[in-house]
Amino acid sequence: MNESKLRSSVTLRMFVMAMVVLFLLILAATIRSLISERQQRRDEAVNEVSQKWGNAQTITGPVLTIPFRKPTKDQKGKTVSNPMWIPS
């Protein structure tokens, strides 16, 4: 008779349900903590990559240089051709 009272006891069932709910709440809190930690690590990684690679960028086109010689006169009056480069 004592065993049948334990099986049909509302108090015991409520206690067991409360323990199961408490266990599940602890697991949910642990998982929530893990998720927030991983989100924080992701944000840190994004910021680190952005700081290293995301600085101001200068975009330029190709540069064509044309070599030529410009005749000039030296101190003795002799004509000398100096090589020069013109960026275009």
PDB file of N, CA, C and O in Angstrom:
ATOM      1  N   MET A   1       0.809  -1.189   0.000  1.00  0.00           N
ATOM      2  CA  MET A   1       0.000   0.000   0.000  1.00  0.00           C
ATOM      3  C   MET A   1       0.858   1.261   0.000  1.00  0.00           C
ATOM      4  O   MET A   1       0.482   2.271  -0.595  1.00  0.00           O
ATOM      5  N   ASN A   2       1.980   1.205   0.648  1.00  0.00           N
ATOM      6  CA  ASN A   2       2.874   2.349   0.721  1.00  0.00           C
ATOM      7  C   ASN A   2       3.445   2.677  -0.654  1.00  0.00           C
ATOM      8  O   ASN A   2       3.629   3.845  -0.996  1.00  0.00           O
ATOM      9  N   GLU A   3       3.726   1.629  -1.444  1.00  0.00           N
ATOM     10  CA  GLU A   3       4.254   1.831  -2.783  1.00  0.00           C
ATOM     11  C   GLU A   3       3.228   2.477  -3.695  1.00  0.00           C
ATOM     12  O   GLU A   3       3.596   3.334  -4.499  1.00  0.00           O
ATOM     13  N   SER A   4       1.997   2.118  -3.610  1.00  0.00           N
ATOM     14  CA  SER A   4       0.945   2.709  -4.440  1.00  0.00           C
ATOM     15  C   SER A   4       0.712   4.164  -4.055  1.00  0.00           C
ATOM     16  O   SER A   4       0.356   4.972  -4.912  1.00  0.00           O
ATOM     17  N   LYS A   5       0.906   4.521  -2.772  1.00  0.00           N
ATOM     18  CA  LYS A   5       0.765   5.926  -2.361  1.00  0.00           C
ATOM     19  C   LYS A   5       1.879   6.773  -2.973  1.00  0.00           C
ATOM     20  O   LYS A   5       1.648   7.910  -3.385  1.00  0.00           O
ATOM     21  N   LEU A   6       3.093   6.208  -3.031  1.00  0.00           N
ATOM     22  CA  LEU A   6       4.201   6.956  -3.620  1.00  0.00           C
ATOM     23  C   LEU A   6       3.981   7.169  -5.117  1.00  0.00           C
ATOM     24  O   LEU A   6       4.301   8.229  -5.655  1.00  0.00           O
ATOM     25  N   ARG A   7       3.427   6.145  -5.788  1.00  0.00           N
ATOM     26  CA  ARG A   7       3.191   6.266  -7.223  1.00  0.00           C
ATOM     27  C   ARG A   7       2.088   7.267  -7.542  1.00  0.00           C
ATOM     28  O   ARG A   7       2.137   7.928  -8.579  1.00  0.00           O
ATOM     29  N   SER A   8       1.125   7.383  -6.692  1.00  0.00           N
ATOM     30  CA  SER A   8       0.008   8.285  -6.955  1.00  0.00           C
ATOM     31  C   SER A   8       0.159   9.618  -6.220  1.00  0.00           C
ATOM     32  O   SER A   8      -0.762  10.435  -6.253  1.00  0.00           O
ATOM     33  N   SER A   9       1.286   9.858  -5.563  1.00  0.00           N
ATOM     34  CA  SER A   9       1.491  11.074  -4.790  1.00  0.00           C
ATOM     35  C   SER A   9       1.704  12.278  -5.723  1.00  0.00           C
ATOM     36  O   SER A   9       2.607  12.291  -6.559  1.00  0.00           O
ATOM     37  N   VAL A  10       0.856  13.266  -5.552  1.00  0.00           N
ATOM     38  CA  VAL A  10       0.940  14.479  -6.357  1.00  0.00           C
ATOM     39  C   VAL A  10       2.187  15.276  -5.952  1.00  0.00           C
ATOM     40  O   VAL A  10       2.838  15.884  -6.802  1.00  0.00           O
ATOM     41  N   THR A  11       2.507  15.273  -4.699  1.00  0.00           N
ATOM     42  CA  THR A  11       3.666  16.008  -4.199  1.00  0.00           C
ATOM     43  C   THR A  11       4.954  15.458  -4.793  1.00  0.00           C
ATOM     44  O   THR A  11       5.825  16.219  -5.213  1.00  0.00           O
ATOM     45  N   LEU A  12       5.070  14.147  -4.827  1.00  0.00           N
ATOM     46  CA  LEU A  12       6.265  13.534  -5.402  1.00  0.00           C
ATOM     47  C   LEU A  12       6.373  13.856  -6.889  1.00  0.00           C
ATOM     48  O   LEU A  12       7.462  14.147  -7.383  1.00  0.00           O
ATOM     49  N   ARG A  13       5.266  13.806  -7.596  1.00  0.00           N
ATOM     50  CA  ARG A  13       5.276  14.124  -9.025  1.00  0.00           C
ATOM     51  C   ARG A  13       5.663  15.582  -9.257  1.00  0.00           C
ATOM     52  O   ARG A  13       6.419  15.885 -10.180  1.00  0.00           O
ATOM     53  N   MET A  14       5.156  16.474  -8.433  1.00  0.00           N
ATOM     54  CA  MET A  14       5.501  17.897  -8.548  1.00  0.00           C
ATOM     55  C   MET A  14       6.992  18.109  -8.267  1.00  0.00           C
ATOM     56  O   MET A  14       7.649  18.901  -8.943  1.00  0.00           O
ATOM     57  N   PHE A  15       7.516  17.402  -7.276  1.00  0.00           N
ATOM     58  CA  PHE A  15       8.929  17.511  -6.933  1.00  0.00           C
ATOM     59  C   PHE A  15       9.807  17.019  -8.088  1.00  0.00           C
ATOM     60  O   PHE A  15      10.796  17.665  -8.435  1.00  0.00           O
ATOM     61  N   VAL A  16       9.454  15.901  -8.669  1.00  0.00           N
ATOM     62  CA  VAL A  16      10.220  15.356  -9.797  1.00  0.00           C
ATOM     63  C   VAL A  16      10.146  16.303 -10.987  1.00  0.00           C
ATOM     64  O   VAL A  16      11.156  16.546 -11.648  1.00  0.00           O
ATOM     65  N   MET A  17       8.965  16.838 -11.266  1.00  0.00           N
ATOM     66  CA  MET A  17       8.829  17.791 -12.376  1.00  0.00           C
ATOM     67  C   MET A  17       9.652  19.048 -12.121  1.00  0.00           C
ATOM     68  O   MET A  17      10.273  19.579 -13.042  1.00  0.00           O
ATOM     69  N   ALA A  18       9.663  19.525 -10.888  1.00  0.00           N
ATOM     70  CA  ALA A  18      10.447  20.710 -10.548  1.00  0.00           C
ATOM     71  C   ALA A  18      11.938  20.430 -10.746  1.00  0.00           C
ATOM     72  O   ALA A  18      12.665  21.297 -11.233  1.00  0.00           O
ATOM     73  N   MET A  19      12.392  19.260 -10.385  1.00  0.00           N
ATOM     74  CA  MET A  19      13.799  18.907 -10.571  1.00  0.00           C
ATOM     75  C   MET A  19      14.158  18.835 -12.061  1.00  0.00           C
ATOM     76  O   MET A  19      15.222  19.303 -12.466  1.00  0.00           O
ATOM     77  N   VAL A  20      13.275  18.253 -12.870  1.00  0.00           N
ATOM     78  CA  VAL A  20      13.516  18.171 -14.313  1.00  0.00           C
ATOM     79  C   VAL A  20      13.555  19.573 -14.921  1.00  0.00           C
ATOM     80  O   VAL A  20      14.428  19.870 -15.737  1.00  0.00           O
ATOM     81  N   VAL A  21      12.617  20.434 -14.529  1.00  0.00           N
ATOM     82  CA  VAL A  21      12.582  21.807 -15.051  1.00  0.00           C
ATOM     83  C   VAL A  21      13.851  22.554 -14.644  1.00  0.00           C
ATOM     84  O   VAL A  21      14.437  23.267 -15.459  1.00  0.00           O
ATOM     85  N   LEU A  22      14.275  22.398 -13.398  1.00  0.00           N
ATOM     86  CA  LEU A  22      15.490  23.048 -12.929  1.00  0.00           C
ATOM     87  C   LEU A  22      16.709  22.568 -13.730  1.00  0.00           C
ATOM     88  O   LEU A  22      17.553  23.374 -14.121  1.00  0.00           O
ATOM     89  N   PHE A  23      16.794  21.280 -13.966  1.00  0.00           N
ATOM     90  CA  PHE A  23      17.889  20.715 -14.764  1.00  0.00           C
ATOM     91  C   PHE A  23      17.885  21.300 -16.179  1.00  0.00           C
ATOM     92  O   PHE A  23      18.938  21.671 -16.699  1.00  0.00           O
ATOM     93  N   LEU A  24      16.716  21.384 -16.797  1.00  0.00           N
ATOM     94  CA  LEU A  24      16.624  21.931 -18.154  1.00  0.00           C
ATOM     95  C   LEU A  24      16.957  23.418 -18.184  1.00  0.00           C
ATOM     96  O   LEU A  24      17.555  23.888 -19.153  1.00  0.00           O
ATOM     97  N   LEU A  25      16.588  24.166 -17.155  1.00  0.00           N
ATOM     98  CA  LEU A  25      16.934  25.584 -17.097  1.00  0.00           C
ATOM     99  C   LEU A  25      18.450  25.781 -16.979  1.00  0.00           C
ATOM    100  O   LEU A  25      19.009  26.702 -17.573  1.00  0.00           O
ATOM    101  N   ILE A  26      19.094  24.928 -16.225  1.00  0.00           N
ATOM    102  CA  ILE A  26      20.553  25.013 -16.098  1.00  0.00           C
ATOM    103  C   ILE A  26      21.207  24.724 -17.445  1.00  0.00           C
ATOM    104  O   ILE A  26      22.148  25.413 -17.839  1.00  0.00           O
ATOM    105  N   LEU A  27      20.720  23.721 -18.145  1.00  0.00           N
ATOM    106  CA  LEU A  27      21.261  23.416 -19.472  1.00  0.00           C
ATOM    107  C   LEU A  27      21.036  24.572 -20.453  1.00  0.00           C
ATOM    108  O   LEU A  27      21.933  24.919 -21.221  1.00  0.00           O
ATOM    109  N   ALA A  28      19.849  25.159 -20.427  1.00  0.00           N
ATOM    110  CA  ALA A  28      19.544  26.276 -21.327  1.00  0.00           C
ATOM    111  C   ALA A  28      20.449  27.471 -21.028  1.00  0.00           C
ATOM    112  O   ALA A  28      20.913  28.137 -21.952  1.00  0.00           O
ATOM    113  N   ALA A  29      20.704  27.748 -19.751  1.00  0.00           N
ATOM    114  CA  ALA A  29      21.594  28.855 -19.386  1.00  0.00           C
ATOM    115  C   ALA A  29      23.018  28.588 -19.856  1.00  0.00           C
ATOM    116  O   ALA A  29      23.705  29.505 -20.305  1.00  0.00           O
ATOM    117  N   THR A  30      23.461  27.349 -19.758  1.00  0.00           N
ATOM    118  CA  THR A  30      24.804  26.986 -20.224  1.00  0.00           C
ATOM    119  C   THR A  30      24.921  27.174 -21.729  1.00  0.00           C
ATOM    120  O   THR A  30      25.921  27.704 -22.213  1.00  0.00           O
ATOM    121  N   ILE A  31      23.918  26.748 -22.463  1.00  0.00           N
ATOM    122  CA  ILE A  31      23.933  26.889 -23.923  1.00  0.00           C
ATOM    123  C   ILE A  31      23.876  28.361 -24.306  1.00  0.00           C
ATOM    124  O   ILE A  31      24.577  28.780 -25.228  1.00  0.00           O
ATOM    125  N   ARG A  32      23.058  29.156 -23.621  1.00  0.00           N
ATOM    126  CA  ARG A  32      22.965  30.585 -23.904  1.00  0.00           C
ATOM    127  C   ARG A  32      24.310  31.269 -23.657  1.00  0.00           C
ATOM    128  O   ARG A  32      24.713  32.146 -24.421  1.00  0.00           O
ATOM    129  N   SER A  33      25.000  30.869 -22.597  1.00  0.00           N
ATOM    130  CA  SER A  33      26.319  31.420 -22.293  1.00  0.00           C
ATOM    131  C   SER A  33      27.322  31.065 -23.389  1.00  0.00           C
ATOM    132  O   SER A  33      28.124  31.909 -23.789  1.00  0.00           O
ATOM    133  N   LEU A  34      27.286  29.847 -23.867  1.00  0.00           N
ATOM    134  CA  LEU A  34      28.177  29.408 -24.937  1.00  0.00           C
ATOM    135  C   LEU A  34      27.912  30.189 -26.221  1.00  0.00           C
ATOM    136  O   LEU A  34      28.848  30.593 -26.911  1.00  0.00           O
ATOM    137  N   ILE A  35      26.653  30.398 -26.535  1.00  0.00           N
ATOM    138  CA  ILE A  35      26.294  31.148 -27.747  1.00  0.00           C
ATOM    139  C   ILE A  35      26.802  32.581 -27.651  1.00  0.00           C
ATOM    140  O   ILE A  35      27.368  33.098 -28.615  1.00  0.00           O
ATOM    141  N   SER A  36      26.611  33.228 -26.509  1.00  0.00           N
ATOM    142  CA  SER A  36      27.059  34.617 -26.376  1.00  0.00           C
ATOM    143  C   SER A  36      28.582  34.716 -26.426  1.00  0.00           C
ATOM    144  O   SER A  36      29.116  35.685 -26.965  1.00  0.00           O
ATOM    145  N   GLU A  37      29.285  33.732 -25.873  1.00  0.00           N
ATOM    146  CA  GLU A  37      30.748  33.732 -25.940  1.00  0.00           C
ATOM    147  C   GLU A  37      31.225  33.605 -27.385  1.00  0.00           C
ATOM    148  O   GLU A  37      32.164  34.291 -27.789  1.00  0.00           O
ATOM    149  N   ARG A  38      30.595  32.746 -28.154  1.00  0.00           N
ATOM    150  CA  ARG A  38      30.998  32.561 -29.560  1.00  0.00           C
ATOM    151  C   ARG A  38      30.658  33.791 -30.392  1.00  0.00           C
ATOM    152  O   ARG A  38      31.408  34.136 -31.305  1.00  0.00           O
ATOM    153  N   GLN A  39      29.547  34.459 -30.099  1.00  0.00           N
ATOM    154  CA  GLN A  39      29.223  35.694 -30.806  1.00  0.00           C
ATOM    155  C   GLN A  39      30.256  36.775 -30.504  1.00  0.00           C
ATOM    156  O   GLN A  39      30.648  37.538 -31.387  1.00  0.00           O
ATOM    157  N   GLN A  40      30.687  36.831 -29.256  1.00  0.00           N
ATOM    158  CA  GLN A  40      31.705  37.802 -28.870  1.00  0.00           C
ATOM    159  C   GLN A  40      33.027  37.520 -29.587  1.00  0.00           C
ATOM    160  O   GLN A  40      33.688  38.448 -30.053  1.00  0.00           O
ATOM    161  N   ARG A  41      33.410  36.264 -29.678  1.00  0.00           N
ATOM    162  CA  ARG A  41      34.642  35.903 -30.401  1.00  0.00           C
ATOM    163  C   ARG A  41      34.531  36.238 -31.880  1.00  0.00           C
ATOM    164  O   ARG A  41      35.497  36.697 -32.489  1.00  0.00           O
ATOM    165  N   ARG A  42      33.358  36.010 -32.458  1.00  0.00           N
ATOM    166  CA  ARG A  42      33.153  36.350 -33.863  1.00  0.00           C
ATOM    167  C   ARG A  42      33.309  37.854 -34.074  1.00  0.00           C
ATOM    168  O   ARG A  42      33.963  38.290 -35.021  1.00  0.00           O
ATOM    169  N   ASP A  43      32.703  38.646 -33.184  1.00  0.00           N
ATOM    170  CA  ASP A  43      32.811  40.101 -33.298  1.00  0.00           C
ATOM    171  C   ASP A  43      34.259  40.564 -33.156  1.00  0.00           C
ATOM    172  O   ASP A  43      34.700  41.456 -33.880  1.00  0.00           O
ATOM    173  N   GLU A  44      34.994  39.963 -32.231  1.00  0.00           N
ATOM    174  CA  GLU A  44      36.405  40.312 -32.063  1.00  0.00           C
ATOM    175  C   GLU A  44      37.204  39.974 -33.312  1.00  0.00           C
ATOM    176  O   GLU A  44      38.064  40.752 -33.726  1.00  0.00           O
ATOM    177  N   ALA A  45      36.932  38.829 -33.912  1.00  0.00           N
ATOM    178  CA  ALA A  45      37.651  38.430 -35.127  1.00  0.00           C
ATOM    179  C   ALA A  45      37.330  39.377 -36.280  1.00  0.00           C
ATOM    180  O   ALA A  45      38.224  39.758 -37.035  1.00  0.00           O
ATOM    181  N   VAL A  46      36.071  39.754 -36.420  1.00  0.00           N
ATOM    182  CA  VAL A  46      35.679  40.689 -37.482  1.00  0.00           C
ATOM    183  C   VAL A  46      36.373  42.032 -37.282  1.00  0.00           C
ATOM    184  O   VAL A  46      36.871  42.625 -38.238  1.00  0.00           O
ATOM    185  N   ASN A  47      36.405  42.511 -36.037  1.00  0.00           N
ATOM    186  CA  ASN A  47      37.065  43.791 -35.761  1.00  0.00           C
ATOM    187  C   ASN A  47      38.561  43.724 -36.040  1.00  0.00           C
ATOM    188  O   ASN A  47      39.136  44.665 -36.587  1.00  0.00           O
ATOM    189  N   GLU A  48      39.188  42.622 -35.669  1.00  0.00           N
ATOM    190  CA  GLU A  48      40.631  42.477 -35.892  1.00  0.00           C
ATOM    191  C   GLU A  48      40.956  42.472 -37.378  1.00  0.00           C
ATOM    192  O   GLU A  48      41.889  43.146 -37.815  1.00  0.00           O
ATOM    193  N   VAL A  49      40.196  41.719 -38.149  1.00  0.00           N
ATOM    194  CA  VAL A  49      40.438  41.667 -39.596  1.00  0.00           C
ATOM    195  C   VAL A  49      40.153  43.033 -40.219  1.00  0.00           C
ATOM    196  O   VAL A  49      40.880  43.469 -41.111  1.00  0.00           O
ATOM    197  N   SER A  50      39.107  43.705 -39.758  1.00  0.00           N
ATOM    198  CA  SER A  50      38.774  45.022 -40.297  1.00  0.00           C
ATOM    199  C   SER A  50      39.869  46.032 -40.000  1.00  0.00           C
ATOM    200  O   SER A  50      40.184  46.869 -40.845  1.00  0.00           O
ATOM    201  N   GLN A  51      40.452  45.963 -38.810  1.00  0.00           N
ATOM    202  CA  GLN A  51      41.518  46.901 -38.460  1.00  0.00           C
ATOM    203  C   GLN A  51      42.777  46.650 -39.273  1.00  0.00           C
ATOM    204  O   GLN A  51      43.468  47.596 -39.651  1.00  0.00           O
ATOM    205  N   LYS A  52      43.083  45.392 -39.545  1.00  0.00           N
ATOM    206  CA  LYS A  52      44.309  45.088 -40.272  1.00  0.00           C
ATOM    207  C   LYS A  52      44.164  45.294 -41.775  1.00  0.00           C
ATOM    208  O   LYS A  52      45.105  45.749 -42.425  1.00  0.00           O
ATOM    209  N   TRP A  53      43.019  44.973 -42.332  1.00  0.00           N
ATOM    210  CA  TRP A  53      42.855  44.985 -43.782  1.00  0.00           C
ATOM    211  C   TRP A  53      41.897  46.058 -44.284  1.00  0.00           C
ATOM    212  O   TRP A  53      41.850  46.323 -45.486  1.00  0.00           O
ATOM    213  N   GLY A  54      41.148  46.670 -43.405  1.00  0.00           N
ATOM    214  CA  GLY A  54      40.106  47.583 -43.846  1.00  0.00           C
ATOM    215  C   GLY A  54      40.476  49.042 -43.771  1.00  0.00           C
ATOM    216  O   GLY A  54      39.584  49.889 -43.720  1.00  0.00           O
ATOM    217  N   ASN A  55      41.763  49.379 -43.763  1.00  0.00           N
ATOM    218  CA  ASN A  55      42.170  50.778 -43.729  1.00  0.00           C
ATOM    219  C   ASN A  55      41.836  51.451 -45.052  1.00  0.00           C
ATOM    220  O   ASN A  55      41.379  50.808 -45.997  1.00  0.00           O
ATOM    221  N   ALA A  56      42.073  52.759 -45.099  1.00  0.00           N
ATOM    222  CA  ALA A  56      41.781  53.520 -46.316  1.00  0.00           C
ATOM    223  C   ALA A  56      42.592  52.968 -47.481  1.00  0.00           C
ATOM    224  O   ALA A  56      43.766  52.632 -47.329  1.00  0.00           O
ATOM    225  N   GLN A  57      41.968  52.882 -48.617  1.00  0.00           N
ATOM    226  CA  GLN A  57      42.625  52.327 -49.791  1.00  0.00           C
ATOM    227  C   GLN A  57      42.725  53.394 -50.868  1.00  0.00           C
ATOM    228  O   GLN A  57      41.826  54.220 -51.023  1.00  0.00           O
ATOM    229  N   THR A  58      43.811  53.372 -51.600  1.00  0.00           N
ATOM    230  CA  THR A  58      44.003  54.290 -52.712  1.00  0.00           C
ATOM    231  C   THR A  58      43.937  53.487 -53.997  1.00  0.00           C
ATOM    232  O   THR A  58      44.672  52.519 -54.192  1.00  0.00           O
ATOM    233  N   ILE A  59      43.048  53.910 -54.855  1.00  0.00           N
ATOM    234  CA  ILE A  59      42.884  53.199 -56.121  1.00  0.00           C
ATOM    235  C   ILE A  59      43.493  54.063 -57.220  1.00  0.00           C
ATOM    236  O   ILE A  59      43.090  55.209 -57.416  1.00  0.00           O
ATOM    237  N   THR A  60      44.455  53.510 -57.927  1.00  0.00           N
ATOM    238  CA  THR A  60      45.085  54.226 -59.031  1.00  0.00           C
ATOM    239  C   THR A  60      45.044  53.351 -60.272  1.00  0.00           C
ATOM    240  O   THR A  60      44.910  52.129 -60.203  1.00  0.00           O
ATOM    241  N   GLY A  61      45.162  54.007 -61.379  1.00  0.00           N
ATOM    242  CA  GLY A  61      45.185  53.282 -62.644  1.00  0.00           C
ATOM    243  C   GLY A  61      46.612  52.960 -63.044  1.00  0.00           C
ATOM    244  O   GLY A  61      47.548  53.271 -62.307  1.00  0.00           O
ATOM    245  N   PRO A  62      46.786  52.349 -64.185  1.00  0.00           N
ATOM    246  CA  PRO A  62      48.143  52.050 -64.650  1.00  0.00           C
ATOM    247  C   PRO A  62      48.874  53.339 -65.013  1.00  0.00           C
ATOM    248  O   PRO A  62      48.258  54.309 -65.455  1.00  0.00           O
ATOM    249  N   VAL A  63      50.164  53.342 -64.827  1.00  0.00           N
ATOM    250  CA  VAL A  63      50.992  54.512 -65.128  1.00  0.00           C
ATOM    251  C   VAL A  63      51.875  54.165 -66.317  1.00  0.00           C
ATOM    252  O   VAL A  63      52.581  53.157 -66.318  1.00  0.00           O
ATOM    253  N   LEU A  64      51.820  55.015 -67.315  1.00  0.00           N
ATOM    254  CA  LEU A  64      52.629  54.819 -68.523  1.00  0.00           C
ATOM    255  C   LEU A  64      53.721  55.888 -68.524  1.00  0.00           C
ATOM    256  O   LEU A  64      53.417  57.079 -68.453  1.00  0.00           O
ATOM    257  N   THR A  65      54.966  55.484 -68.603  1.00  0.00           N
ATOM    258  CA  THR A  65      56.063  56.444 -68.665  1.00  0.00           C
ATOM    259  C   THR A  65      56.713  56.371 -70.036  1.00  0.00           C
ATOM    260  O   THR A  65      56.894  55.293 -70.602  1.00  0.00           O
ATOM    261  N   ILE A  66      57.057  57.534 -70.553  1.00  0.00           N
ATOM    262  CA  ILE A  66      57.653  57.612 -71.883  1.00  0.00           C
ATOM    263  C   ILE A  66      59.076  58.145 -71.729  1.00  0.00           C
ATOM    264  O   ILE A  66      59.270  59.279 -71.291  1.00  0.00           O
ATOM    265  N   PRO A  67      60.069  57.334 -72.087  1.00  0.00           N
ATOM    266  CA  PRO A  67      61.441  57.826 -71.981  1.00  0.00           C
ATOM    267  C   PRO A  67      61.798  58.710 -73.188  1.00  0.00           C
ATOM    268  O   PRO A  67      61.397  58.432 -74.318  1.00  0.00           O
ATOM    269  N   PHE A  68      62.550  59.764 -72.923  1.00  0.00           N
ATOM    270  CA  PHE A  68      63.060  60.591 -74.014  1.00  0.00           C
ATOM    271  C   PHE A  68      64.321  61.282 -73.516  1.00  0.00           C
ATOM    272  O   PHE A  68      64.624  61.270 -72.323  1.00  0.00           O
ATOM    273  N   ARG A  69      65.041  61.877 -74.441  1.00  0.00           N
ATOM    274  CA  ARG A  69      66.276  62.591 -74.098  1.00  0.00           C
ATOM    275  C   ARG A  69      66.073  64.074 -74.392  1.00  0.00           C
ATOM    276  O   ARG A  69      65.614  64.455 -75.469  1.00  0.00           O
ATOM    277  N   LYS A  70      66.424  64.897 -73.412  1.00  0.00           N
ATOM    278  CA  LYS A  70      66.289  66.346 -73.559  1.00  0.00           C
ATOM    279  C   LYS A  70      67.690  66.938 -73.716  1.00  0.00           C
ATOM    280  O   LYS A  70      68.522  66.833 -72.814  1.00  0.00           O
ATOM    281  N   PRO A  71      67.933  67.542 -74.834  1.00  0.00           N
ATOM    282  CA  PRO A  71      69.275  68.133 -75.029  1.00  0.00           C
ATOM    283  C   PRO A  71      69.421  69.400 -74.177  1.00  0.00           C
ATOM    284  O   PRO A  71      68.581  70.299 -74.225  1.00  0.00           O
ATOM    285  N   THR A  72      70.484  69.448 -73.414  1.00  0.00           N
ATOM    286  CA  THR A  72      70.812  70.630 -72.610  1.00  0.00           C
ATOM    287  C   THR A  72      72.278  70.969 -72.824  1.00  0.00           C
ATOM    288  O   THR A  72      73.051  70.160 -73.338  1.00  0.00           O
ATOM    289  N   LYS A  73      72.642  72.164 -72.425  1.00  0.00           N
ATOM    290  CA  LYS A  73      74.035  72.590 -72.557  1.00  0.00           C
ATOM    291  C   LYS A  73      74.664  72.577 -71.180  1.00  0.00           C
ATOM    292  O   LYS A  73      74.065  73.021 -70.201  1.00  0.00           O
ATOM    293  N   ASP A  74      75.880  72.059 -71.121  1.00  0.00           N
ATOM    294  CA  ASP A  74      76.586  72.042 -69.844  1.00  0.00           C
ATOM    295  C   ASP A  74      77.323  73.364 -69.637  1.00  0.00           C
ATOM    296  O   ASP A  74      77.123  74.305 -70.406  1.00  0.00           O
ATOM    297  N   GLN A  75      78.158  73.447 -68.627  1.00  0.00           N
ATOM    298  CA  GLN A  75      78.847  74.701 -68.287  1.00  0.00           C
ATOM    299  C   GLN A  75      79.851  75.130 -69.348  1.00  0.00           C
ATOM    300  O   GLN A  75      80.157  76.317 -69.465  1.00  0.00           O
ATOM    301  N   LYS A  76      80.353  74.203 -70.102  1.00  0.00           N
ATOM    302  CA  LYS A  76      81.329  74.514 -71.153  1.00  0.00           C
ATOM    303  C   LYS A  76      80.660  74.859 -72.473  1.00  0.00           C
ATOM    304  O   LYS A  76      81.345  75.190 -73.441  1.00  0.00           O
ATOM    305  N   GLY A  77      79.320  74.788 -72.532  1.00  0.00           N
ATOM    306  CA  GLY A  77      78.607  75.090 -73.765  1.00  0.00           C
ATOM    307  C   GLY A  77      78.414  73.889 -74.653  1.00  0.00           C
ATOM    308  O   GLY A  77      77.898  74.013 -75.764  1.00  0.00           O
ATOM    309  N   LYS A  78      78.819  72.729 -74.184  1.00  0.00           N
ATOM    310  CA  LYS A  78      78.686  71.514 -74.964  1.00  0.00           C
ATOM    311  C   LYS A  78      77.263  70.982 -74.811  1.00  0.00           C
ATOM    312  O   LYS A  78      76.714  71.003 -73.710  1.00  0.00           O
ATOM    313  N   THR A  79      76.665  70.509 -75.890  1.00  0.00           N
ATOM    314  CA  THR A  79      75.307  69.961 -75.851  1.00  0.00           C
ATOM    315  C   THR A  79      75.353  68.537 -75.306  1.00  0.00           C
ATOM    316  O   THR A  79      76.097  67.686 -75.794  1.00  0.00           O
ATOM    317  N   VAL A  80      74.534  68.305 -74.278  1.00  0.00           N
ATOM    318  CA  VAL A  80      74.452  66.991 -73.635  1.00  0.00           C
ATOM    319  C   VAL A  80      72.979  66.582 -73.624  1.00  0.00           C
ATOM    320  O   VAL A  80      72.103  67.405 -73.358  1.00  0.00           O
ATOM    321  N   SER A  81      72.714  65.318 -73.911  1.00  0.00           N
ATOM    322  CA  SER A  81      71.322  64.854 -73.843  1.00  0.00           C
ATOM    323  C   SER A  81      71.152  64.008 -72.580  1.00  0.00           C
ATOM    324  O   SER A  81      71.792  62.970 -72.411  1.00  0.00           O
ATOM    325  N   ASN A  82      70.289  64.475 -71.720  1.00  0.00           N
ATOM    326  CA  ASN A  82      70.013  63.768 -70.454  1.00  0.00           C
ATOM    327  C   ASN A  82      68.738  62.937 -70.594  1.00  0.00           C
ATOM    328  O   ASN A  82      67.725  63.420 -71.100  1.00  0.00           O
ATOM    329  N   PRO A  83      68.800  61.691 -70.144  1.00  0.00           N
ATOM    330  CA  PRO A  83      67.552  60.904 -70.216  1.00  0.00           C
ATOM    331  C   PRO A  83      66.543  61.406 -69.185  1.00  0.00           C
ATOM    332  O   PRO A  83      66.907  61.728 -68.054  1.00  0.00           O
ATOM    333  N   MET A  84      65.275  61.469 -69.586  1.00  0.00           N
ATOM    334  CA  MET A  84      64.197  61.896 -68.692  1.00  0.00           C
ATOM    335  C   MET A  84      63.017  60.944 -68.878  1.00  0.00           C
ATOM    336  O   MET A  84      62.934  60.208 -69.861  1.00  0.00           O
ATOM    337  N   TRP A  85      62.128  60.983 -67.924  1.00  0.00           N
ATOM    338  CA  TRP A  85      60.927  60.154 -67.970  1.00  0.00           C
ATOM    339  C   TRP A  85      59.722  61.052 -67.761  1.00  0.00           C
ATOM    340  O   TRP A  85      59.699  61.864 -66.836  1.00  0.00           O
ATOM    341  N   ILE A  86      58.759  60.914 -68.585  1.00  0.00           N
ATOM    342  CA  ILE A  86      57.525  61.691 -68.452  1.00  0.00           C
ATOM    343  C   ILE A  86      56.402  60.728 -68.045  1.00  0.00           C
ATOM    344  O   ILE A  86      56.058  59.818 -68.800  1.00  0.00           O
ATOM    345  N   PRO A  87      55.842  60.930 -66.863  1.00  0.00           N
ATOM    346  CA  PRO A  87      54.657  60.106 -66.547  1.00  0.00           C
ATOM    347  C   PRO A  87      53.449  60.647 -67.289  1.00  0.00           C
ATOM    348  O   PRO A  87      53.250  61.861 -67.350  1.00  0.00           O
ATOM    349  N   SER A  88      52.663  59.785 -67.838  1.00  0.00           N
ATOM    350  CA  SER A  88      51.476  60.254 -68.547  1.00  0.00           C
ATOM    351  C   SER A  88      50.236  59.710 -67.904  1.00  0.00           C
ATOM    352  O   SER A  88      49.128  59.993 -68.361  1.00  0.00           O
TER     353      SER A  88
END
